[in-house]
């Protein structure tokens, strides 16, 4: 898949085929994710893969709007190093975002669908995952082969009614030159 095609495509997959993701494919996704740049090469990320249905469902219980995770054959959790200074922690979160985007692009190339899954009770999720005290859950991902048809709702609400912007804002609304004026 060409990069421009991948970036232009809808990458939020919420329905998955009943097909497991091979371990080697998961390892390849993490290999691409870990290649993201990071400040001072700190590489502040840790990934936890969940393949057991009970564990995926337990993880989903720590968030809202996690139906895709409950439908996915694979849950991935991205944890961030939280031991650095406040300034570095903010950079670590940005760097983890870069790794997460790499993961999603690599998944698209492999024919997989993904959707980020916010976990509102990240502390309990971290305890469930046995994260050490210097790591904290940042975000989860539902991952799998897309179902042949996708549900056009989000948690039972029509997508257009649920999304703030069903399309993308135009460039001229987002891009400012020299100042915001």
Residue pairs with C-beta under 8 A, 6 or more apart in sequence:
1 108
1 109
3 105
6 105
6 108
6 109
7 105
9 108
11 104
11 108
11 113
11 114
11 115
12 114
12 115
13 68
13 112
13 113
13 114
13 115
13 142
13 144
13 146
13 150
14 67
14 68
14 71
14 115
14 142
14 150
14 151
14 154
15 68
15 71
15 146
15 147
15 149
15 150
15 151
16 68
16 71
16 72
16 73
16 113
16 142
16 144
16 145
16 146
16 147
17 144
17 145
17 146
17 147
17 148
18 73
19 73
19 144
19 145
20 51
20 73
20 74
21 51
21 73
21 74
21 112
21 143
21 144
21 145
25 110
25 112
26 49
26 74
26 76
28 106
28 110
29 76
29 103
29 106
29 107
29 110
29 112
29 143
30 47
30 49
30 103
32 102
32 103
32 105
32 106
33 45
33 47
33 99
33 100
33 102
33 103
33 106
34 43
34 45
34 99
35 102
36 45
36 95
36 98
36 99
36 101
36 102
37 95
37 98
38 44
38 45
38 92
38 95
38 98
38 99
39 88
39 91
39 92
39 95
42 81
42 84
42 88
42 92
42 95
43 95
44 80
44 81
44 84
44 92
44 95
44 96
45 78
45 79
45 80
45 81
45 95
45 96
45 99
46 78
46 79
46 80
46 81
46 131
46 135
47 76
47 77
47 78
47 79
48 76
48 77
48 79
48 129
48 131
49 74
49 75
49 76
50 56
50 59
50 74
50 75
50 76
50 77
51 73
51 74
55 75
56 69
56 70
56 72
56 74
56 75
57 70
58 128
59 66
59 69
59 75
59 77
59 119
59 125
59 128
59 129
59 140
60 66
60 67
60 69
60 70
60 75
60 117
62 119
62 120
62 121
62 122
62 124
62 125
62 128
63 69
63 117
63 118
63 119
63 120
63 121
63 125
63 140
64 118
64 120
65 117
65 118
65 154
65 155
66 117
66 119
66 140
66 142
67 155
68 115
68 117
68 142
69 75
69 117
69 140
69 142
71 142
71 144
72 142
72 143
72 144
73 143
73 144
73 145
74 142
74 143
74 144
75 117
75 140
75 141
75 142
75 143
76 103
76 140
76 141
76 143
77 119
77 125
77 129
77 137
77 139
77 140
77 141
78 96
78 99
78 100
78 103
78 137
78 138
78 139
78 140
78 141
79 126
79 129
79 131
79 135
79 136
79 137
79 138
80 89
80 92
80 93
80 96
80 135
80 136
80 138
81 89
81 92
81 134
81 135
82 89
82 92
82 134
82 135
82 136
83 134
84 92
93 138
96 138
96 139
100 116
100 139
100 141
103 114
103 141
104 114
104 116
104 141
107 113
107 114
107 143
108 114
111 145
112 143
112 144
112 145
112 146
113 143
113 144
113 145
113 146
114 141
114 142
114 143
115 141
115 142
116 139
116 140
116 141
117 139
117 140
117 141
117 142
118 139
118 140
119 125
119 137
119 139
119 140
122 136
122 137
122 138
123 136
123 137
125 137
125 140
126 135
126 136
126 137
129 137
131 137
152 158
152 159
153 159
153 162
154 162
154 163
155 162
159 166
160 166
